[in-house]
């Protein structure tokens, strides 16, 4: 059995998070404007045999020695057809636990994923299993506390964590005094701004989609 350890990064971790935000959509830009990244710490979890030097190579895979046959292939829709994808070993199970633990911490907590490759006009958006919100042509996926232990939650994390370039999610909260019904499939610019300001954690994909880095407010 592979044993994982926590690795804490210095300025190089902050720089990677910042770069990912700079390359992102409106949510990323708002987070970059609103959050002082130096006021937090960046961590990841990797097998014990991965050195800290290797762990700092955020764009390189090969960190997880998990045979592909342990993870079944899955299908993604491309140009109207289901294409079978051979999975890359990944840390999605750990990400799922981190997100679930955060959401269960308070009733007003949410997780918002940013899909940099999708457009609101893409056919799959209308039939997605995830709770999709759009801002113009930008596509986001929302997880609420009630999704923590559901198939919807797991499916959303699975869909969003495989996005390339690096997936991004913020763990944040809705102000108690405001009413965010999220009953619509739209999200407004002021809502994105408020969620960005209240960011407590940032998750970005790393290691060629094998793992992720997490920024945590301290």
C-alpha positions in Angstrom: 0.0 0.0 0.0 1.3 3.5 -0.9 1.8 5.8 2.1 1.4 9.5 1.5 2.9 12.4 3.4 2.1 16.1 3.6 4.6 18.5 1.9 4.5 22.2 2.7 5.9 24.6 0.2 7.5 28.0 0.4 7.4 30.9 -2.1 7.5 28.4 -5.0 4.1 27.1 -4.0 2.6 30.7 -3.8 4.1 31.5 -7.2 2.5 28.4 -8.8 -0.9 29.2 -7.3 -0.6 32.8 -8.5 0.3 31.7 -12.0 -2.7 29.4 -12.2 -5.0 32.2 -11.1 -3.5 34.6 -13.6 -4.3 32.1 -16.4 -7.9 31.6 -15.3 -11.3 33.1 -15.9 -13.2 35.8 -14.0 -13.4 33.8 -10.7 -9.6 33.3 -10.8 -9.0 37.0 -11.5 -11.3 38.0 -8.6 -9.5 35.7 -6.2 -6.2 37.0 -7.3 -7.4 40.6 -6.6 -9.1 39.8 -3.3 -6.9 37.2 -1.6 -3.4 37.9 -0.2 -1.7 34.6 -1.1 1.2 35.4 1.2 -1.2 35.2 4.1 -1.6 31.4 3.6 0.3 28.2 3.2 0.5 25.8 0.2 0.5 22.1 0.7 0.2 18.8 -1.2 0.2 15.1 -0.4 2.4 12.7 -2.3 3.9 9.2 -1.8 6.7 9.1 0.8 9.2 8.1 -1.9 8.8 11.4 -3.8 11.6 13.8 -2.8 10.9 17.4 -2.0 12.9 18.4 -5.0 10.7 16.3 -7.2 7.6 17.6 -5.5 8.5 21.2 -6.5 8.3 20.2 -10.2 4.6 21.1 -10.3 4.2 20.6 -14.1 5.7 17.1 -14.2 3.8 13.9 -13.6 5.2 10.5 -12.7 4.7 11.0 -9.0 2.1 8.3 -8.4 3.1 4.7 -9.1 -0.4 3.3 -9.3 -1.1 0.8 -12.2 -3.7 2.0 -14.6 -5.6 -1.3 -14.4 -6.6 -0.3 -10.9 -8.6 2.6 -12.3 -11.2 1.7 -14.9 -11.4 3.7 -18.2 -14.2 6.2 -18.5 -16.0 8.0 -21.4 -16.1 11.6 -22.2 -18.2 13.2 -24.9 -16.1 14.7 -27.7 -17.7 16.1 -30.9 -21.0 14.2 -30.1 -19.3 10.9 -29.5 -18.3 9.0 -26.3 -14.5 8.6 -26.3 -12.9 6.2 -23.9 -10.2 7.8 -21.8 -7.4 5.8 -20.2 -7.2 7.3 -16.7 -4.1 8.8 -15.2 -3.3 7.8 -11.6 -4.5 10.7 -9.5 -5.2 12.0 -6.0 -8.9 12.7 -6.6 -9.9 10.5 -3.6 -7.9 12.8 -1.3 -9.3 15.9 -2.9 -12.8 14.5 -2.4 -12.1 14.0 1.3 -10.7 17.5 1.6 -13.6 19.1 -0.1 -16.2 17.0 1.9 -14.5 17.9 5.2 -14.6 21.6 4.4 -18.2 21.6 3.3 -19.3 19.8 6.4 -17.7 22.4 8.6 -20.5 25.0 8.2 -23.9 25.1 6.5 -23.0 28.1 4.3 -19.8 26.7 2.8 -19.6 26.0 -0.9 -17.0 24.8 -3.4 -16.9 26.4 -6.8 -14.9 24.8 -9.7 -13.8 26.8 -12.7 -13.9 25.0 -16.1 -11.4 26.9 -18.4 -12.1 24.8 -21.5 -15.9 24.8 -21.6 -18.3 27.3 -23.0 -21.8 27.8 -21.9 -23.0 27.0 -25.4 -21.3 23.5 -25.4 -24.0 20.9 -25.8 -22.9 18.8 -22.8 -23.6 21.7 -20.4 -27.3 21.3 -20.7 -27.1 17.6 -19.7 -24.2 17.7 -17.2 -24.6 15.8 -14.0 -22.8 18.5 -12.1 -24.6 21.7 -10.8 -23.5 24.0 -13.6 -23.5 27.8 -13.3 -22.6 30.1 -16.2 -21.3 33.6 -16.3 -21.5 34.7 -19.9 -19.7 31.9 -21.8 -17.8 30.9 -18.7 -18.7 27.6 -17.0 -18.5 26.8 -13.3 -19.6 23.8 -11.2 -21.0 24.3 -7.7 -20.9 21.9 -4.7 -23.0 22.6 -1.7 -22.9 21.1 1.8 -25.7 18.7 0.9 -23.6 17.3 -1.9 -20.9 16.1 0.4 -21.8 12.4 0.5 -23.6 12.1 -2.8 -22.9 10.7 -6.2 -23.4 14.3 -7.5 -20.5 15.5 -5.4 -18.2 12.7 -6.5 -19.1 13.1 -10.1 -18.5 16.8 -10.0 -15.0 16.3 -8.5 -14.2 13.6 -11.0 -15.3 15.7 -14.0 -13.6 18.9 -12.8 -10.4 17.4 -11.5 -9.5 16.0 -15.0 -9.7 19.5 -16.7 -6.5 20.5 -18.4 -5.0 23.1 -18.1 -4.8 22.8 -14.3 -8.3 22.6 -12.7 -9.1 25.2 -10.1 -11.6 25.3 -7.3 -12.2 27.6 -4.4 -13.5 26.6 -1.0 -15.5 29.5 0.3 -18.8 30.5 2.0 -21.9 32.5 1.3 -22.5 35.4 3.8 -25.3 34.4 6.2 -27.1 37.8 5.6 -27.3 37.3 1.9 -29.5 34.9 0.0 -27.8 33.0 -2.8 -30.5 30.7 -4.0 -28.4 29.2 -6.8 -31.7 28.1 -8.2 -30.8 29.6 -11.5 -28.1 28.2 -13.8 -26.5 31.7 -13.9 -24.1 33.3 -11.5 -23.6 37.1 -11.4 -20.4 39.1 -11.3 -21.1 40.4 -7.7 -21.7 36.8 -6.5 -18.4 35.7 -8.0 -16.7 38.7 -6.3 -18.2 37.9 -2.9 -17.3 34.2 -3.1 -13.8 35.2 -4.1 -13.4 37.6 -1.2 -14.4 34.9 1.3 -12.0 32.3 -0.1 -10.5 30.1 2.6 -8.8 27.5 0.4 -7.7 27.2 -3.3 -7.2 24.0 -5.1 -5.2 23.9 -8.3 -4.3 20.9 -10.4 -0.6 19.9 -10.6 1.8 17.1 -11.6 0.2 16.7 -15.1 -3.3 16.0 -13.6 -2.0 13.4 -11.1 -2.3 15.6 -8.0 -3.0 19.1 -6.7 -1.8 21.9 -4.5 -4.0 23.4 -1.9 -3.6 27.0 -0.6 -5.0 27.4 2.9 -5.6 30.7 4.7 -3.7 31.0 8.0 
